[in-house]
Amino acid sequence: MSTESTESTELPPVAPEVLAEAVENLTPRLRKKLDAATEGCAAGATLAADGAVTLRFGEDALVTLRPGPAGTITTAEQATCSCLLAPRCLHRAAALGAAPLADAPPEPVAAAGSHEPADPAGPGDSAGTTGTTGATGSAGSTEPAAAVEPADRVGPAEPAEPAEPAPALTAAQLRAAGALWQVAAEALAAGVTAGGAVVQAELLRAAHTARLAGLPRAEAAALRVVRGLRAARERRAGQRLGDLTSAFRELLHTAGLLASGSADPALTGTARRAYAPGGSLQVHGLCREPVLSATGYGGVVTHVLGPDGSRYSVSDVRPGGLARARGAGSASVALGGATLDHAGLARGGLRIVGATVSAEGRLGAGRGVRATPLPGIAWTERPAAALFARPAAEAVAELSADPEGAETALLGCDVTVVGAAGEHLLVRETRPDAPLLRLLPAHPHPELAHTQNLRRIAAYPGVQLRVLGRPDLDRTATLRPLAVGPVPGAEYTLRLPEEWLGRADLGYDRLQGMHFPTGAADPVPLSAAEGPDPLADSPLWRVRRLLETGVAGGRRALAEAARGTSSLAAASYGPLRRAGLTAAADLAAALAAEADRRPRDVFGRLADPSPDGYAWAWLAAATHLAAAERSLIAASWAADPSAVMSAAR
């Protein structure tokens, strides 16, 4: 009887350093064959009775992956091959390269209630997980990151003192940052087309060195680039070249500044999010949202407010993928013996004694925490009402000044539905001369309720909604709603059940026809001038396209595209200058010139240029573009259309 499953088997995640070592041990001849060997090898994976995953390469080579208790390959001994060249063989490296990258192992949980939950989500690793506070990110993408420090290891809170200068970087940190900059510059020069397994392994090796040196933010940035390269080369659904461009910008920015000796704590990052005592707290629920990561984690985050408006969250994110993300919305809240589930907490409250709170506002379930349920409050009551009290443009202007904080910020506003336009739901804020806003699903997965609920809302133009969501600062006037409710005093608005306490969580509750008003409202006017996307129509697309050409095809592709009569030639920067974007035009022209520069050796022969100059030129143009686009996006929320273009100059 066969001991292996014939069904499709997913490969276990592999620690980055294990993969990097396997590739490093290959001979130059085998490295050239690695990409071809990796492609498609996972399709033949089978699951053995003992939990091992096997992959066959021909008649004589069988690779066996034996994940540890956490389900990941963390040591070289857990990956073996039956061929004579093992462990320095092509088969073993190809099998490891086909597996997903593992994240830092979570802190083991000891006795129940003695440690904080091992929630993998964290800041700085946002490309793969969506919609989280402390479990991150922007839609489409956040991933599990650092483990959580147990609360019982955190000392008592100390009074605030004047900030002291950050300690200088150590020699090991400077070497690690310099090495990471070098391999990142080489990866950028190679681009997606040449950024195969060998280039990725070099990035993983440098990322591992950065982690050992105490540079977790640099490590996280490198892992995002590697995941982006993989997704682009495999042409996965939902992969966006713009996301990989942003990942390269973040990696080069972080590594470059660290290598120059900058000791800013924001650049070094924090590997663990310590929980500090928070005393006694009283919190009330706002909404809940599902969390689904690209690395198999799933769960829920429930957002709550303190009496003074301070925002906290209770998260439950663990391995389990989509099934867990869907089911965790009604799972019990593991916090101080509370008898609520997450659905009840989103519309209820808690009085917490001995609370522990992370820097991101996550509430921990440490030893000594006690919680008792409280009645919920409506969005019309304090402190929740303050979220909807000011124009959205004012809130976005503040968030634009702090892009990192914007990733987890919530924004509330009252809107009137205009209708669907492509993938967007168009709405207008119910204020005089308010701009047109675009609503996008907080998570696009079809098995979650976000997309279906927005489609249902789009069928009722003119309906008024109170929306709570996360502003998408990568898109023009775009909000990713987490929950909606009726507008107080409006006639043509939602009719929600009383037990929903005036809001529907768009990731879990499913809106039906009975939740909408009967009849038809007056159509909301949409002038032709408001239809286009000012960010897409800006001449800045020329710089964006130039940068993305470099990421996709590497240095040579950028040089060829910007040479001669191409639409990306220097003459095409005229529209940028005429629009007043002279700095963007100058930086783009400098990047094109650097990409096309070919030095000669002492004998006059053409030589390969160093990637350093190209990387710095690319980073300068990318950083300026990001700042200009942020200004454009912030201005797009304002009522005055003339502010949009002037903001980018």
C-alpha positions as CSV (number, residue, x, y, z in Angstrom):
1,M,0.0,0.0,0.0
2,S,1.3,3.4,-0.9
3,T,2.2,5.7,2.0
4,E,2.0,8.9,0.0
5,S,-0.8,11.2,-0.9
6,T,-1.6,11.7,-4.6
7,E,-3.3,15.0,-4.0
8,S,-1.6,18.3,-4.6
9,T,0.8,19.0,-1.8
10,E,2.1,22.4,-0.7
11,L,5.7,22.6,0.2
12,P,6.6,23.6,3.7
13,P,8.1,27.1,4.2
14,V,11.9,27.2,4.3
15,A,14.0,29.5,6.5
16,P,15.8,32.0,4.3
17,E,19.3,31.0,5.6
18,V,18.7,27.4,4.8
19,L,17.9,28.2,1.1
20,A,20.8,30.6,0.9
21,E,23.3,28.0,2.1
22,A,22.0,25.4,-0.3
23,V,22.5,27.7,-3.3
24,E,25.8,28.9,-2.0
25,N,27.1,25.3,-1.9
26,L,26.3,24.7,-5.6
27,T,29.1,24.8,-8.2
28,P,28.9,27.6,-10.8
29,R,27.8,25.1,-13.4
30,L,24.9,23.9,-11.3
31,R,23.9,27.4,-10.4
32,K,23.2,28.1,-14.1
33,K,20.7,25.2,-14.1
34,L,19.0,26.1,-10.9
35,D,16.1,28.3,-12.3
36,A,15.2,25.6,-14.8
37,A,15.3,22.9,-12.2
38,T,13.2,24.9,-9.8
39,E,10.4,25.7,-12.3
40,G,7.5,23.3,-11.9
41,C,9.2,20.9,-9.5
42,A,6.7,21.5,-6.8
43,A,3.9,20.1,-8.9
44,G,5.1,16.6,-8.3
45,A,5.3,16.9,-4.5
46,T,3.7,14.2,-2.4
47,L,2.9,13.9,1.3
48,A,4.3,10.9,3.1
49,A,2.5,9.2,6.0
50,D,5.1,10.6,8.5
51,G,4.4,14.2,7.4
52,A,7.4,14.5,5.2
53,V,7.1,16.0,1.7
54,T,8.9,14.3,-1.2
55,L,9.9,15.5,-4.7
56,R,11.3,13.2,-7.3
57,F,13.9,14.3,-9.8
58,G,14.2,11.6,-12.4
59,E,14.8,7.9,-11.4
60,D,17.8,8.3,-9.0
61,A,17.0,11.5,-7.0
62,L,14.4,11.8,-4.3
63,V,14.3,15.0,-2.2
64,T,12.7,14.7,1.2
65,L,11.6,17.7,3.3
66,R,10.9,17.0,6.9
67,P,9.5,20.1,8.6
68,G,9.8,20.7,12.3
69,P,7.0,21.0,14.8
70,A,6.2,24.5,13.6
71,G,5.7,23.2,10.0
72,T,8.9,24.9,8.6
73,I,12.3,23.8,7.4
74,T,14.7,25.5,9.8
75,T,17.9,23.4,9.5
76,A,19.8,21.9,6.6
77,E,19.4,18.4,8.0
78,Q,15.6,18.6,7.4
79,A,16.1,18.6,3.6
80,T,17.9,15.5,2.2
81,C,18.4,14.1,-1.3
82,S,19.2,10.5,-2.3
83,C,21.6,11.4,-5.1
84,L,25.4,11.0,-4.8
85,L,26.1,14.7,-4.8
86,A,23.9,15.5,-1.8
87,P,23.8,17.7,0.1
88,R,25.5,19.9,-2.5
89,C,23.2,18.8,-5.3
90,L,20.9,20.7,-7.7
91,H,17.8,18.7,-6.7
92,R,17.9,19.7,-3.0
93,A,18.5,23.4,-3.8
94,A,15.7,23.4,-6.4
95,A,13.2,21.8,-4.0
96,L,14.1,24.4,-1.3
97,G,13.9,27.2,-3.9
98,A,10.4,26.1,-4.9
99,A,9.1,26.3,-1.3
100,P,7.7,29.5,0.2
101,L,10.0,31.5,2.5
102,A,9.4,31.1,6.2
103,D,9.2,34.0,8.6
104,A,11.0,34.4,11.9
105,P,9.7,31.7,14.3
106,P,7.2,33.0,16.8
107,E,8.0,33.1,20.5
108,P,6.9,29.7,22.0
109,V,3.8,30.0,24.2
110,A,4.2,28.4,27.6
111,A,1.5,27.8,30.1
112,A,-1.9,29.2,29.1
113,G,-2.2,32.8,30.0
114,S,1.4,33.2,30.9
115,H,2.6,34.6,27.6
116,E,1.4,36.9,24.9
117,P,-0.1,35.2,21.9
118,A,2.3,34.3,19.2
119,D,0.8,36.6,16.6
120,P,3.1,36.6,13.6
121,A,1.9,39.9,12.2
122,G,4.0,43.0,12.6
123,P,5.1,46.3,11.1
124,G,7.6,46.4,8.3
125,D,6.4,43.3,6.6
126,S,3.3,44.4,5.0
127,A,3.3,43.0,1.5
128,G,1.1,39.9,1.8
129,T,-1.2,40.5,4.6
130,T,-4.1,42.9,4.4
131,G,-6.0,45.0,6.8
132,T,-4.4,44.8,10.2
133,T,-3.3,46.8,13.1
134,G,-0.2,45.1,14.1
135,A,-1.1,42.4,11.6
136,T,-0.8,44.5,8.7
137,G,-1.0,46.2,5.8
138,S,-2.2,47.6,2.7
139,A,-4.5,45.6,0.7
140,G,-3.0,42.9,-1.1
141,S,-0.3,42.5,0.7
142,T,1.3,42.2,4.8
143,E,3.2,38.7,6.0
144,P,4.0,37.3,9.4
145,A,7.0,39.0,10.9
146,A,8.6,39.1,14.3
147,A,7.4,37.2,17.4
148,V,5.9,38.9,20.4
149,E,7.8,39.3,23.6
150,P,5.9,37.8,26.5
151,A,4.3,40.4,28.8
152,D,5.7,38.8,32.0
153,R,9.2,39.7,30.7
154,V,8.5,43.4,30.5
155,G,9.5,45.5,33.4
156,P,7.4,48.2,35.0
157,A,6.8,51.3,33.0
158,E,9.3,54.1,33.6
159,P,8.5,57.9,33.5
160,A,9.3,59.6,30.2
161,E,12.7,61.1,29.9
162,P,14.3,63.4,27.3
163,A,15.3,61.4,24.3
164,E,18.9,60.5,24.1
165,P,21.0,60.2,20.9
166,A,20.7,56.8,19.4
167,P,23.9,54.7,19.9
168,A,26.2,54.4,16.9
169,L,25.9,51.4,14.7
170,T,28.4,48.6,15.5
171,A,31.0,47.4,13.1
172,A,29.0,44.3,12.4
173,Q,25.9,46.3,11.6
174,L,27.8,48.6,9.2
175,R,29.3,45.5,7.5
176,A,25.9,43.9,7.2
177,A,24.2,47.1,5.9
178,G,27.0,47.6,3.4
179,A,26.8,44.0,2.1
180,L,23.0,44.3,1.9
181,W,23.3,47.5,-0.1
182,Q,25.7,45.8,-2.5
183,V,23.5,42.8,-3.2
184,A,20.4,45.0,-3.4
185,A,22.1,47.2,-6.0
186,E,23.1,44.1,-8.0
187,A,19.6,42.7,-7.8
188,L,18.2,46.0,-9.1
189,A,20.6,46.1,-12.0
190,A,19.6,42.5,-12.8
191,G,15.8,43.1,-12.7
192,V,13.1,40.5,-12.7
193,T,14.3,38.9,-15.9
194,A,17.7,38.1,-14.4
195,G,16.7,38.0,-10.8
196,G,16.5,34.2,-10.5
197,A,17.3,31.8,-7.7
198,V,21.0,32.8,-7.4
199,V,20.3,36.5,-7.1
200,Q,17.5,35.8,-4.6
201,A,19.8,33.6,-2.5
202,E,22.4,36.4,-2.3
203,L,19.7,38.7,-1.0
204,L,18.6,36.0,1.5
205,R,22.1,35.5,2.7
206,A,22.6,39.3,3.2
207,A,19.2,39.5,5.0
208,H,20.2,36.7,7.4
209,T,23.4,38.6,8.2
210,A,21.4,41.7,8.8
211,R,19.1,39.9,11.2
212,L,22.1,38.5,13.1
213,A,23.5,42.0,13.3
214,G,20.3,43.4,14.8
215,L,18.9,45.1,11.7
216,P,15.4,43.6,11.5
217,R,13.9,46.3,9.3
218,A,16.6,45.8,6.7
219,E,16.0,42.0,6.8
220,A,12.2,42.5,6.4
221,A,12.8,44.8,3.4
222,A,15.1,42.2,1.8
223,L,12.5,39.4,2.3
224,R,9.8,41.6,0.7
225,V,12.0,42.1,-2.4
226,V,12.7,38.3,-2.7
227,R,9.0,37.5,-2.4
228,G,8.2,40.2,-5.0
229,L,10.9,38.8,-7.4
230,R,9.4,35.3,-7.0
231,A,5.9,36.5,-7.6
232,A,6.9,38.5,-10.7
233,R,8.9,35.7,-12.2
234,E,6.1,33.2,-11.6
235,R,3.5,35.8,-12.8
236,R,1.2,35.1,-9.9
237,A,-2.3,36.6,-10.0
238,G,-2.5,39.9,-8.2
239,Q,1.2,40.6,-8.5
240,R,1.9,44.3,-9.2
241,L,5.2,45.6,-10.5
242,G,4.5,48.8,-8.6
243,D,4.6,46.8,-5.3
244,L,8.0,45.4,-6.2
245,T,9.2,48.9,-7.2
246,S,8.2,50.1,-3.7
247,A,9.9,47.2,-2.1
248,F,13.2,47.9,-3.9
249,R,12.9,51.6,-2.9
250,E,12.4,50.7,0.8
251,L,15.3,48.2,0.7
252,L,17.8,50.6,-0.9
253,H,16.7,53.5,1.3
254,T,17.1,51.5,4.5
255,A,20.4,49.7,3.5
256,G,21.9,52.9,2.0
257,L,21.3,55.0,5.1
258,L,22.4,52.3,7.5
259,A,25.6,51.7,5.5
260,S,26.4,55.4,5.7
261,G,26.3,55.2,9.5
262,S,22.8,56.5,10.3
263,A,21.7,55.1,13.7
264,D,18.1,56.2,13.5
265,P,16.1,53.6,15.5
266,A,13.4,53.7,12.9
267,L,16.0,52.4,10.4
268,T,17.3,49.6,12.5
269,G,13.8,48.5,13.5
270,T,12.7,46.3,16.4
271,A,12.6,42.5,16.2
272,R,10.1,42.1,18.9
273,R,7.1,44.1,19.9
274,A,7.4,44.2,23.7
275,Y,4.2,44.6,25.8
276,A,4.3,47.1,28.6
277,P,1.9,47.3,31.6
278,G,-1.2,49.4,30.7
279,G,-2.9,49.5,34.0
280,S,-6.7,49.4,33.9
281,L,-8.5,50.1,30.7
282,Q,-12.0,50.4,29.4
283,V,-12.4,49.8,25.7
284,H,-15.4,49.6,23.3
285,G,-15.5,47.9,20.0
286,L,-15.4,49.6,16.6
287,C,-15.3,46.8,14.1
288,R,-13.4,43.6,13.2
289,E,-11.6,42.5,10.0
290,P,-10.3,39.3,8.7
291,V,-6.6,38.8,8.2
292,L,-5.2,36.6,5.5
293,S,-1.4,36.5,4.7
294,A,0.5,35.1,1.7
295,T,2.3,32.7,3.9
296,G,-0.6,30.7,5.3
297,Y,-1.6,32.7,8.3
298,G,-5.2,33.7,9.0
299,G,-7.3,35.2,11.7
300,V,-9.1,38.4,12.9
301,V,-8.3,41.8,14.3
302,T,-10.9,43.6,16.3
303,H,-10.4,47.4,16.7
304,V,-11.5,49.0,20.0
305,L,-11.4,52.5,21.4
306,G,-10.5,53.8,24.9
307,P,-12.6,56.6,26.6
308,D,-10.0,59.2,25.5
309,G,-10.1,58.1,21.9
310,S,-7.0,56.0,22.1
311,R,-7.1,53.1,19.6
312,Y,-6.3,49.5,20.5
313,S,-6.7,46.2,18.9
314,V,-7.2,42.6,19.9
315,S,-5.7,40.1,17.3
316,D,-5.9,36.4,16.8
317,V,-3.7,35.5,13.8
318,R,-2.3,32.0,13.5
319,P,-1.5,29.4,10.8
320,G,-4.6,28.2,9.0
321,G,-5.1,30.4,6.0
322,L,-8.5,31.2,4.6
323,A,-10.5,28.8,6.7
324,R,-9.1,30.4,9.9
325,A,-9.6,33.9,8.6
326,R,-13.3,33.1,8.0
327,G,-13.9,31.3,11.3
328,A,-11.9,33.5,13.6
329,G,-14.5,36.3,13.4
330,S,-16.7,34.3,15.8
331,A,-13.9,32.8,17.8
332,S,-13.6,33.5,21.6
333,V,-11.5,36.4,22.6
334,A,-8.4,35.1,24.4
335,L,-8.0,38.0,26.8
336,G,-8.2,37.7,30.6
337,G,-10.9,35.1,30.7
338,A,-13.4,37.3,28.8
339,T,-16.6,35.5,27.8
340,L,-16.9,37.4,24.5
341,D,-16.2,36.3,21.0
342,H,-14.7,38.7,18.4
343,A,-18.2,39.4,17.0
344,G,-19.4,40.4,20.4
345,L,-16.3,42.5,21.2
346,A,-16.7,44.4,17.9
347,R,-20.1,45.6,19.2
348,G,-19.4,45.4,22.9
349,G,-16.7,46.4,25.3
350,L,-14.3,45.2,28.0
351,R,-13.1,46.4,31.3
352,I,-9.5,45.2,31.6
353,V,-7.4,45.0,34.8
354,G,-3.7,44.6,34.5
355,A,-3.7,45.3,30.8
356,T,-0.6,44.8,28.7
357,V,-0.2,47.0,25.6
358,S,2.3,46.9,22.7
359,A,3.7,50.1,21.1
360,E,1.2,49.6,18.2
361,G,-1.7,49.5,20.6
362,R,-2.3,45.7,20.6
363,L,-3.8,44.3,23.8
364,G,-2.0,41.3,25.2
365,A,-3.2,38.3,27.1
366,G,-0.4,38.1,29.6
367,R,-0.3,36.6,33.1
368,G,-2.5,38.6,35.5
369,V,-4.8,40.2,32.8
370,R,-8.5,40.1,33.8
371,A,-11.3,41.3,31.6
372,T,-15.1,41.6,32.1
373,P,-17.6,42.4,29.3
374,L,-19.2,45.8,29.0
375,P,-22.1,47.0,26.9
376,G,-21.2,48.4,23.5
377,I,-21.6,51.9,22.2
378,A,-23.0,53.2,18.9
379,W,-20.8,55.1,16.4
380,T,-22.9,58.2,17.3
381,E,-21.6,58.2,20.9
382,R,-18.3,59.3,22.3
383,P,-15.5,58.4,21.8
384,A,-16.4,56.7,18.4
385,A,-18.3,59.8,17.1
386,A,-15.0,61.8,17.0
387,L,-13.8,59.5,14.1
388,F,-16.5,61.0,11.9
389,A,-16.5,64.6,13.2
390,R,-14.0,66.2,10.7
391,P,-13.5,66.2,7.0
392,A,-11.6,63.2,5.6
393,A,-9.1,65.6,3.9
394,E,-7.9,66.9,7.2
395,A,-7.3,63.4,8.6
396,V,-5.5,62.3,5.4
397,A,-3.3,65.4,5.5
398,E,-2.1,64.4,9.0
399,L,-1.5,60.8,7.9
400,S,0.5,61.8,4.9
401,A,3.1,63.4,7.2
402,D,3.5,60.0,8.9
403,P,3.3,57.2,6.2
404,E,4.2,54.4,8.6
405,G,1.4,55.3,11.0
406,A,-1.0,55.6,8.0
407,E,-0.7,51.9,7.4
408,T,-2.8,51.1,10.5
409,A,-4.9,54.3,10.8
410,L,-8.6,54.3,10.6
411,L,-10.7,57.1,9.0
412,G,-14.4,57.7,9.3
413,C,-16.7,59.7,7.0
414,D,-20.3,60.0,5.8
415,V,-20.7,59.4,2.1
416,T,-23.4,59.2,-0.6
417,V,-23.1,56.3,-3.1
418,V,-22.6,57.4,-6.7
419,G,-22.2,54.0,-8.3
420,A,-19.6,51.4,-9.6
421,A,-16.8,52.4,-11.9
422,G,-14.6,49.4,-12.9
423,E,-13.1,48.0,-9.7
424,H,-14.1,51.0,-7.6
425,L,-17.2,52.0,-5.8
426,L,-17.5,55.8,-6.3
427,V,-18.9,57.8,-3.4
428,R,-19.0,61.4,-2.4
429,E,-18.4,62.7,1.1
430,T,-21.6,64.4,2.4
431,R,-20.0,67.8,2.8
432,P,-20.2,70.9,0.6
433,D,-17.9,70.7,-2.4
434,A,-16.5,67.4,-1.3
435,P,-14.4,65.4,-3.7
436,L,-15.3,62.0,-5.2
437,L,-13.9,59.1,-3.2
438,R,-13.1,55.6,-4.4
439,L,-13.9,52.5,-2.2
440,L,-12.0,49.3,-2.8
441,P,-12.3,46.0,-0.9
442,A,-10.1,45.8,2.2
443,H,-9.2,42.3,1.0
444,P,-9.9,41.1,-2.6
445,H,-10.1,37.4,-1.8
446,P,-13.5,36.2,-3.3
447,E,-14.2,34.0,-0.3
448,L,-14.3,36.9,2.0
449,A,-17.3,39.2,2.2
450,H,-15.7,42.5,1.2
451,T,-16.2,42.4,-2.5
452,Q,-19.7,41.0,-2.4
453,N,-20.8,43.7,0.1
454,L,-19.4,46.5,-2.0
455,R,-21.2,45.2,-5.1
456,R,-24.4,45.1,-3.1
457,I,-24.0,48.7,-2.0
458,A,-23.2,49.8,-5.6
459,A,-26.7,48.6,-6.6
460,Y,-28.2,51.4,-4.5
461,P,-27.0,54.7,-5.9
462,G,-27.9,57.6,-3.6
463,V,-27.9,55.6,-0.4
464,Q,-26.0,57.3,2.4
465,L,-23.5,55.4,4.5
466,R,-21.3,56.0,7.5
467,V,-18.0,54.4,6.5
468,L,-15.0,53.4,8.7
469,G,-12.0,52.3,6.8
470,R,-8.3,52.6,6.1
471,P,-7.1,55.2,3.6
472,D,-5.0,53.8,0.8
473,L,-2.2,56.3,0.4
474,D,-0.9,54.6,-2.7
475,R,-4.0,55.6,-4.7
476,T,-5.9,58.7,-5.4
477,A,-8.7,59.5,-2.8
478,T,-9.2,55.8,-2.1
479,L,-10.6,54.3,1.1
480,R,-10.7,50.6,1.9
481,P,-13.8,50.2,4.2
482,L,-13.9,47.8,7.1
483,A,-17.4,48.6,8.3
484,V,-20.4,50.6,7.3
485,G,-23.5,51.9,9.1
486,P,-26.5,54.2,8.7
487,V,-26.0,58.0,8.6
488,P,-27.8,59.5,11.6
489,G,-30.9,61.5,10.5
490,A,-30.7,60.4,6.8
491,E,-33.8,58.9,5.2
492,Y,-32.3,56.9,2.4
493,T,-29.7,54.9,4.4
494,L,-29.1,51.4,5.8
495,R,-31.6,49.5,7.9
496,L,-29.5,47.2,10.0
497,P,-30.7,44.8,12.6
498,E,-30.8,46.2,16.1
499,E,-28.4,43.5,17.4
500,W,-25.7,44.8,14.9
501,L,-25.6,48.0,16.9
502,G,-25.6,50.3,13.9
503,R,-22.7,48.8,11.8
504,A,-21.9,45.9,9.6
505,D,-18.4,44.4,9.4
506,L,-17.8,44.1,5.7
507,G,-15.4,41.2,6.1
508,Y,-17.9,39.1,8.0
509,D,-21.5,40.4,7.9
510,R,-23.2,40.0,4.5
511,L,-25.5,42.8,3.5
512,Q,-28.9,41.7,2.0
513,G,-31.7,43.5,0.3
514,M,-33.6,43.9,3.5
515,H,-30.8,46.0,4.9
516,F,-31.3,48.7,2.3
517,P,-34.1,51.3,2.0
518,T,-36.9,50.8,-0.5
519,G,-37.6,53.1,-3.4
520,A,-35.0,55.1,-5.3
521,A,-33.0,58.2,-4.3
522,D,-32.2,61.1,-6.6
523,P,-29.1,60.3,-8.7
524,V,-25.9,61.9,-7.6
525,P,-24.3,64.1,-10.3
526,L,-20.9,63.1,-11.6
527,S,-19.3,65.7,-13.8
528,A,-16.8,64.6,-16.5
529,A,-14.0,66.5,-14.8
530,E,-14.2,64.3,-11.8
531,G,-14.1,60.9,-13.5
532,P,-10.3,60.6,-14.4
533,D,-7.7,59.7,-11.8
534,P,-5.4,62.7,-11.3
535,L,-2.5,60.5,-10.2
536,A,-2.7,58.3,-13.3
537,D,-3.2,61.4,-15.5
538,S,-0.2,63.3,-14.0
539,P,3.0,63.4,-16.1
540,L,4.7,61.6,-13.3
541,W,3.6,58.4,-15.0
542,R,6.7,58.9,-17.2
543,V,9.0,58.6,-14.2
544,R,7.0,55.7,-12.7
545,R,7.2,53.8,-16.0
546,L,11.0,54.5,-16.2
547,L,11.5,53.1,-12.7
548,E,9.3,50.1,-13.3
549,T,11.1,49.4,-16.6
550,G,14.3,49.1,-14.6
551,V,12.8,46.8,-12.0
552,A,11.3,44.5,-14.7
553,G,14.2,44.3,-17.2
554,G,17.2,45.6,-15.2
555,R,19.7,48.2,-16.1
556,R,20.0,47.3,-19.7
557,A,16.3,47.4,-20.3
558,L,16.1,50.9,-18.8
559,A,19.0,52.2,-20.9
560,E,17.5,50.8,-24.1
561,A,14.1,52.2,-23.3
562,A,15.5,55.7,-22.6
563,R,17.7,55.7,-25.6
564,G,17.0,57.1,-29.1
565,T,13.5,57.7,-30.3
566,S,11.8,55.8,-27.5
567,S,8.9,57.3,-25.6
568,L,11.1,57.3,-22.6
569,A,13.9,59.3,-24.2
570,A,15.1,62.5,-22.7
571,A,12.9,64.6,-25.0
572,S,9.8,62.9,-23.4
573,Y,10.6,64.7,-20.1
574,G,9.3,67.9,-21.7
575,P,5.7,67.3,-20.3
576,L,7.2,67.0,-16.9
577,R,9.0,70.4,-17.2
578,R,5.9,72.1,-18.7
579,A,3.9,70.9,-15.7
580,G,6.5,72.4,-13.3
581,L,8.0,69.0,-12.3
582,T,11.5,70.0,-13.2
583,A,13.1,68.0,-10.4
584,A,11.4,64.8,-11.5
585,A,12.5,65.5,-15.1
586,D,16.2,66.1,-14.0
587,L,16.3,63.0,-11.8
588,A,14.8,60.8,-14.6
589,A,17.2,62.1,-17.1
590,A,20.1,61.5,-14.7
591,L,18.9,57.9,-14.2
592,A,18.7,57.3,-17.9
593,A,22.2,58.6,-18.4
594,E,23.6,56.5,-15.6
595,A,21.9,53.4,-16.9
596,D,23.5,53.9,-20.3
597,R,26.9,54.7,-19.0
598,R,29.5,52.1,-20.0
599,P,33.0,52.7,-18.7
600,R,36.2,51.4,-20.3
601,D,39.1,49.6,-18.7
602,V,42.8,50.7,-19.1
603,F,42.9,49.0,-22.5
604,G,39.9,50.9,-23.8
605,R,37.6,47.9,-23.7
606,L,34.0,48.2,-22.5
607,A,33.6,47.1,-18.9
608,D,30.5,46.4,-16.8
609,P,29.8,49.4,-14.6
610,S,29.5,49.2,-10.9
611,P,25.9,49.0,-9.8
612,D,26.4,51.6,-7.0
613,G,25.9,54.7,-9.2
614,Y,22.9,53.2,-10.9
615,A,21.3,52.2,-7.6
616,W,21.8,55.7,-6.1
617,A,20.4,57.4,-9.3
618,W,17.4,55.0,-9.3
619,L,16.8,55.5,-5.5
620,A,16.9,59.3,-5.9
621,A,14.3,59.3,-8.7
622,A,12.1,56.7,-6.8
623,T,12.2,58.7,-3.5
624,H,11.3,61.9,-5.3
625,L,8.5,60.2,-7.1
626,A,7.1,58.7,-3.9
627,A,7.1,62.1,-2.2
628,A,5.4,63.8,-5.2
629,E,2.7,61.0,-5.4
630,R,2.0,61.3,-1.7
631,S,1.4,65.0,-2.1
632,L,-0.8,64.4,-5.1
633,I,-2.8,61.8,-3.2
634,A,-3.2,64.0,-0.1
635,A,-4.4,66.8,-2.3
636,S,-6.9,64.6,-4.1
637,W,-8.9,64.3,-0.9
638,A,-9.3,68.1,-0.9
639,A,-12.3,69.9,-2.3
640,D,-10.2,72.2,-4.5
641,P,-9.1,70.4,-7.7
642,S,-6.5,73.0,-8.5
643,A,-4.5,71.8,-5.4
644,V,-3.9,68.4,-7.0
645,M,-1.2,69.4,-9.5
646,S,0.3,72.2,-7.5
647,A,0.9,69.8,-4.6
648,A,3.2,67.6,-6.7
649,R,5.5,70.5,-7.8
